[in-house]
Amino acid sequence: EDQVTQSPEALRLQEGESSSLNCSYTVSGLRGLFWYRQDPGKGPEFLFTLYSAGEEKEKERLKATLTKKESFLHITAPKPEDSATYLCAVQSYNTDKLIFGTGTRLQVFP
Amino acid sequence: GAVVSQHPSRVICKSGTSVKIECRSLDFQATTMFWYRQFPKQSLMLMATSNEGSKATYEQGVEKDKFLINHASLTLSTLTVTSAHPEDSSFYICSARKTGVSGTNEKLFFGSGTQLSVL
């Protein structure tokens, strides 16, 4: 069964304090791994799609990496506006469905 | 980026009434849309997959007669919660799949969600 586990559940960082969020997954044939940002009361906002181990993608202060078992979302010198819940999801070749993790709630305080 | 519009953003209704939620892809055609449900501080749970011109595919445990899905065009899918009860109160989110020209680079874009409160 496809499964996604995210850690930590919650993370508090001081502004400028870099860190990483983890997404561990098991899937029968990875079609894609997705990272989303979700603000309270809003729908998820697309960040990245990773397709194969070794792939990396960057966007401003965020960098996503992928191995055969996990993905990391690295946040460099975060700002308070980066505070949100970050969701990871996987899609297998067998189905069209995205299987989501429970997310990491990130708080960045000044 | 692509835009998916979802309405209403918030609805309060009495128990026993029906509520319709609309999901539109504004700048692309979406043959497939998905409906999710999210409880506070929990992840998104897929309810059903909506394909244009055909019946929706429901996930195990989701009552198809209670959550009616219609995907009548390439840009519109609707979810109707029939005879709503307080336990149906939740955050409902739709998403639409956009595929690149070559069929790759697939992305899933989400609506802004609908907070349903059933009194």
HADDOCK unambig.tbl for C-alpha pairs under 7 A between the chains (distance, minus, plus):
assign (segid A and resid 42 and name CA) (segid B and resid 112 and name CA) 4.86 0.50 0.50
assign (segid A and resid 42 and name CA) (segid B and resid 113 and name CA) 5.83 0.50 0.50
assign (segid A and resid 43 and name CA) (segid B and resid 93 and name CA) 6.44 0.50 0.50
assign (segid A and resid 43 and name CA) (segid B and resid 110 and name CA) 5.76 0.50 0.50
assign (segid A and resid 43 and name CA) (segid B and resid 111 and name CA) 5.53 0.50 0.50
assign (segid A and resid 43 and name CA) (segid B and resid 112 and name CA) 4.14 0.50 0.50
assign (segid A and resid 43 and name CA) (segid B and resid 113 and name CA) 5.23 0.50 0.50
assign (segid A and resid 44 and name CA) (segid B and resid 110 and name CA) 5.95 0.50 0.50
assign (segid A and resid 45 and name CA) (segid B and resid 110 and name CA) 6.83 0.50 0.50
assign (segid A and resid 46 and name CA) (segid B and resid 109 and name CA) 6.61 0.50 0.50
assign (segid A and resid 100 and name CA) (segid B and resid 43 and name CA) 6.38 0.50 0.50
assign (segid A and resid 100 and name CA) (segid B and resid 44 and name CA) 6.26 0.50 0.50
assign (segid A and resid 101 and name CA) (segid B and resid 43 and name CA) 6.14 0.50 0.50
assign (segid A and resid 102 and name CA) (segid B and resid 42 and name CA) 5.64 0.50 0.50
assign (segid A and resid 102 and name CA) (segid B and resid 43 and name CA) 4.34 0.50 0.50
assign (segid A and resid 103 and name CA) (segid B and resid 43 and name CA) 6.64 0.50 0.50
